[in-house]
Amino acid sequence: KYLIVKGYSRVKTTAGKRQSQQQYQYKYCGDVLLLYEMTLDSDEGYIKTTTHNYVSRQSKVYGSRSVEMRGKSVVSPDVCIRGDFGTVRIGRYCQIGKGTILRPPSILKNNNTSSFLPLTIGNHTRIGSNCIVESAAIGSSVVIGADCIISKRVIIKDCCLIQSGTVLAEDTVIPPFSVVSGCPGRIVGELPESAAVELVDESVEGYRRFVKEFEIGARGV
């Protein structure tokens, strides 16, 4: 069911707030364009896995045996995934933006020792550039803008928009269809029900666009 990306203990890999529904759409569409319009030079290529994930040769994956990718996801340059801390699960059609850190959250036990919880990311979820993510769970069809801090054990439910620069405090729970902004992050709006379909379509189209550009770059066209 899951592909476990293994064999790279340290993969140095290369290759707002809507006043109208359309404005929401534009905001997360804008994030997608920023995430997917990447230069696919031969010097900074991608490793393609058997389940059609693309992992940048300029990213770093620690403890890769604990990193599970379900397929058709893109890991951008300079991403750092800390599978050596705990299990990291990434769903289908996900995008991890440049320079983002995925780190499983720690939890303090009764005997004053700490352990790490799994970090789970649902399908069709996109995370912008230069984010720090230590959440327990991010649902499906979530869009997280650039420069966000998702603190330890945060839970983000399905179909949410976390605007760029948002900081979510530890143990925060964000309900479905929320628009969140600020430091600390607060709910500032609500996505329309149609976002459940639109966000899926956008993530699939973004992946197809990325693959098309990758193949053109690989052929040197």
N, C-alpha and C positions, 0 to 999 in steps of 0.2 A: 504493500500500500504506500509506504513512504520510501523515497530514495534516501539512503544515508550517504551523504557526500563524504567519502573517506579517502585516505591516501595522501592527504595534505595536512600534516599536523600544524603547519604554518603555511597557508597558501599565500605566497607572495604573488598573487595572480595579477596579470595586466589586462593584453589585447586590448467682502465681507458680509459681513453680515448682510444678509439679503434683505434689500427692501423689495426684491422681486425674485422669483424662482430663477430667472435667467442669470441674475448676478451671481447666485450661488454656483450655478453651472459654470459660469465663466471663471470663477475663482478656482474651483478644483480642476477645471480644464487647463487653466494656466499652469498649475502645479505639474500636471501631467506632461505638458509640453517641455517644461524645464527639466523634468526627470528623463524624458526619453530622447530629447534632441542632443545626443552625445556624439562626440567625434570617435569614429571607429577606425583609427589609424592602425597600421600593422604593428606599430610599436606598443600599442596598448590594447591588445585584443582581449578576448574572453574565452574561458573554458566552457564548452558546451557539454552538458551531462546527457546521459541516456534518456532522461525525462525532460529534455529541452529546457533546462535551466541554463542561464548564462551568468557565469561568475567572473568578474573582472580579474585579470592577472595582476592588478594593482591593489587588490583587496587582501585582507589577512583573515584567515579562519583558523582559530585556535581550537584544539579538541574537536577536530572535524568529525570524529565518530559520533559525537553527540549533536551534530547539526543535521536536521532532517528537512529536506525540501521536497514538496509534493509534486512540483513540476511547473514549467513555463513561467519561472520567476527570474528576475534580473537583479544581480548584486553589482552595484556600481563601483568605480574606482575608489580606493581609500576607505572603503567600509571595513569595520573591524567587528567580527562576530566571536564572542567569547564562549565557545562551546566547552572550554576547559573548566568553566565555573559550573555549568549545568546544561541541561538539554535546551536546545533552541529549535523550535518547529516553525517552519515558514510554509504557508499554504500555496495554492496555485495562483498564478497571475499576480504575483506580488512584485513590487518595485522597492528596492532599498536604495535611497539616494546617496550621492557621493559624500564621503567623510562621516557617515553615520555610524554610531557604535551601538551594537545590540549586546546587552549584558544581562544575563539572568539575575533576578532580584534575590537579595539575601534576606533571611529571616532569623531573628534571635530566638533560640529555644529556651526552655525553662532553666536549663543548667548553664545558662550564659554562654553557650556555644552557638555558632551560627551555621546555617546551611543555605543552600541555594535552591530556589524553586525553578521549575521550567518556565521558559519564556515562549509563549505561543502567539503566533500571528495568523489570523484567518485568511481565507481566500480573497482575492481581488483588493488587497490592501496596499496602499502606497505611502511610503515614508519619505519625506523630503531630505534635502542635504543637511549635513552637519547637525544631526539630532543625536541626543543621548537617550536611549530607550532601556529602561530597567523594569518594565511593566511585567505583571504576571500574565496578562492576557490582553491582546488587541483583537477585536472581532473581525468579521468579514466586511468588506466594502467600507473600510475606514480610510480617510485621507488625512495625513499628518503633514503640515507644511514644514518649511525649512526652519532650522535653528530652534527646534522645540526640545524641551527637557521633559521626558515622561518618567517620573520618579519611581522608586521602588514599590512594587506590588500594586501599581495602578491597574485598574480594569477598565477598558474602553469597550463598550458594547458595539453591536453592528451599526453600520451606516452613520458614522459620525464624521464631522469635519473639525479637525484641530488646526486652527489658524496659525500661520507662521509666528515664531517667537513665543509661543505659549509655554508656560511652565506649570505642570501638574504636580501638586504636592503628593507625598507618599500616601498610599492606601486610598487614593481618590477612586471613586466609581463613577463613570460617565454613562448615563442611560442612552438607549438607541436614539438615532436621528438628532443628536445634539450638535450644535455649533458652539465651539469652545474657543475662548480667546483670553489673553491677559496673563499677568504674573502677580498673584497666583491665578491659574486658569479658572474662569467662570463660564457658565452656560450663558451665551448671549443671543441665542436664536435656535431655530429648529429647521431641519431639512424637510422638504416635502416628501410624501410617501413615494413619489415617482423616483426619488434618488436611489431607492433599492435596486431598480432596474438600470438606471443611467450609470451608476458607478460601476456596475459589473460590465456593461458595454464598453465604457471608457477604458477600463483596465485591460480588457481583451484587445481592443483596438490599439491601445498603446503598446502592448506586447508585440502585436503583428507589425506595427510600424518599426519598432526596434529591430525585430528579426530581419525585416526587409532591408533596413539600412546596414545591418551587420553583414548580410549576404552581399550587398553591393560593395561594401568596403573590402570584404574578403576576396572578391573577384578583381579588385583594383579598378573598378569601373569609375 
